[in-house]
């Protein structure tokens, strides 16, 4: 797992979502680094090509190892968005770590659902991700990204409402990294 650190103060660890990498936090780091030692991570397989496992357990273990190796001289705060929030939840239930604050934004973790609620969640996830994987495997990365963002925004056309620079970034991140989340999770 790659990471970079910048700033001074208590630790603030930032964990990205599934359609990006640690660079998604760069605009935020400019504001946060005055009060925190910000550590932005790029989970395994989301950045440079690498080997080893992929998934919540692998990412949770990698993140726990990084946190365990930090000097214990100041508090550790952690923020996760979307898939990153899911990784943090998994890490919290599988590792005993001394964290000061945890902020999870838009987690999709279904682990607490059972029976009909889990079936409904799975049906919803299949409806969202099936077009993503179909387009990805057909080689239409731009449409796969658009379908993923539409699903995340919970409505068709959500992708097209975003600023063009955001659209371009989302498409470029996944076009340049053929072993991206869609590829690994969809296979």
C-alpha positions in Angstrom: 0.0 0.0 0.0 1.4 3.4 -1.0 1.0 6.5 1.1 2.3 10.0 1.4 2.5 12.3 4.4 2.4 16.1 4.7 1.8 18.6 7.5 2.2 18.7 11.2 0.0 17.9 14.1 -2.1 14.8 15.1 -2.3 12.1 12.5 -5.1 12.3 10.0 -5.3 9.2 7.8 -7.4 9.5 4.6 -8.7 6.4 2.8 -10.1 6.8 -0.7 -13.1 5.3 -2.4 -13.3 2.6 -5.1 -13.1 4.8 -8.2 -9.9 6.7 -7.3 -6.7 6.6 -5.3 -5.0 8.6 -2.6 -4.6 11.6 -4.9 -8.4 12.3 -4.5 -7.5 14.0 -1.2 -4.9 16.4 -2.6 -7.2 19.5 -2.7 -8.3 18.8 0.9 -4.7 18.2 2.1 -3.8 21.8 1.2 -6.3 22.9 4.0 -5.7 20.1 6.4 -1.9 20.0 6.6 -1.7 23.1 8.8 -3.3 21.3 11.6 -2.6 17.6 10.9 0.1 15.3 9.8 -2.0 14.0 6.9 -1.4 10.5 5.5 -3.2 9.8 2.3 -3.1 6.1 1.4 -3.6 4.4 -1.9 -4.9 0.9 -1.3 -3.3 -2.1 -2.9 -4.2 -2.5 -6.6 -5.6 1.1 -6.8 -2.3 2.7 -7.8 0.8 1.2 -9.3 0.5 -2.5 -10.4 1.2 -4.8 -7.5 0.8 -8.4 -6.4 -1.2 -10.0 -3.6 -4.8 -10.1 -2.6 -7.6 -7.7 -3.2 -10.6 -7.0 -1.1 -11.8 -5.7 2.3 -9.8 -8.2 4.3 -6.6 -7.5 2.4 -7.1 -3.7 2.5 -8.1 -3.7 6.2 -4.9 -5.7 7.1 -2.7 -3.4 5.0 -4.3 -0.3 6.7 -4.0 -1.8 10.2 -0.3 -2.6 9.5 0.3 1.0 8.5 -1.4 2.4 11.6 0.3 0.0 13.9 3.7 1.1 12.6 3.0 4.8 13.2 4.9 6.3 16.2 2.6 6.3 19.3 3.4 9.9 20.2 0.2 11.5 19.0 -3.5 10.7 18.3 -4.6 8.9 15.1 -7.7 10.1 13.4 -9.0 8.4 10.3 -11.4 9.3 7.5 -12.8 6.9 4.9 -15.1 7.5 1.9 -17.3 4.9 0.3 -15.1 1.7 -0.2 -12.5 3.3 2.0 -15.1 3.6 4.8 -15.9 -0.1 4.3 -12.2 -1.0 4.6 -12.1 1.0 7.9 -15.2 -0.7 9.3 -13.6 -4.1 8.5 -10.4 -3.0 10.1 -12.1 -1.9 13.2 -13.9 -5.2 13.7 -10.8 -7.3 13.0 -7.9 -5.3 14.6 -7.4 -3.7 18.1 -6.1 -0.3 17.3 -6.0 2.9 19.4 -7.8 5.5 17.2 -8.9 8.9 18.5 -11.6 9.6 15.9 -13.2 7.8 13.0 -15.3 9.5 10.3 -16.9 7.3 7.7 -18.6 8.9 4.7 -21.0 6.9 2.5 -20.1 3.4 3.6 -21.8 0.6 1.8 -20.9 -2.1 4.2 -23.6 -4.8 4.1 -22.1 -7.0 6.9 -24.8 -6.0 9.4 -27.7 -7.0 7.1 -29.5 -10.3 7.3 -32.3 -12.1 5.5 -34.6 -10.1 3.3 -32.6 -6.9 3.9 -29.4 -8.5 2.7 -31.2 -9.9 -0.3 -32.6 -6.4 -1.1 -29.1 -5.0 -0.7 -27.6 -7.7 -3.0 -30.3 -7.1 -5.6 -29.7 -3.3 -5.5 -25.9 -3.9 -5.8 -26.4 -6.3 -8.8 -28.7 -3.8 -10.5 -26.0 -1.1 -10.1 -22.9 -3.0 -10.9 -24.1 -5.3 -13.7 -24.1 -2.5 -16.3 -20.7 -1.3 -15.0 -19.1 -4.7 -15.5 -20.8 -5.3 -18.8 -19.4 -2.0 -20.2 -16.0 -2.6 -18.7 -15.6 -6.0 -20.2 -16.9 -4.7 -23.5 -14.0 -2.2 -23.4 -16.2 0.9 -22.9 -14.5 2.3 -19.9 -16.1 5.7 -20.2 -19.6 4.3 -20.1 -18.6 1.9 -17.3 -17.5 4.9 -15.2 -20.6 6.8 -16.1 -22.8 3.9 -15.0 -20.9 3.6 -11.7 -21.2 7.2 -10.9 -24.9 7.2 -11.9 -25.5 4.3 -9.5 -23.5 6.0 -6.7 -25.6 9.1 -7.2 -28.8 7.0 -7.2 -30.1 8.3 -10.5 -29.4 8.0 -14.2 -27.7 11.1 -15.5 -25.9 11.9 -12.2 -22.5 11.6 -13.8 -23.4 14.2 -16.4 -24.3 16.7 -13.7 -20.8 16.8 -12.4 -18.2 19.4 -13.4 -16.4 18.3 -16.6 -13.1 18.3 -14.8 -14.4 15.8 -12.3 -15.8 13.6 -15.1 -12.5 13.7 -16.9 -10.6 12.8 -13.8 -12.8 9.8 -13.0 -12.6 8.5 -16.6 -8.8 9.1 -16.8 -8.1 7.3 -13.6 -9.9 4.2 -14.8 -8.7 4.4 -18.4 -5.1 4.6 -17.5 -5.3 1.8 -14.9 -6.6 -1.3 -16.6 -6.3 -3.3 -13.4 -8.6 -0.9 -11.6 -11.5 -1.7 -9.3 -13.9 -2.6 -12.1 -11.4 -5.1 -13.5 -10.5 -6.8 -10.2 -13.9 -6.8 -8.6 -15.7 -7.7 -11.8 -13.7 -10.7 -12.7 
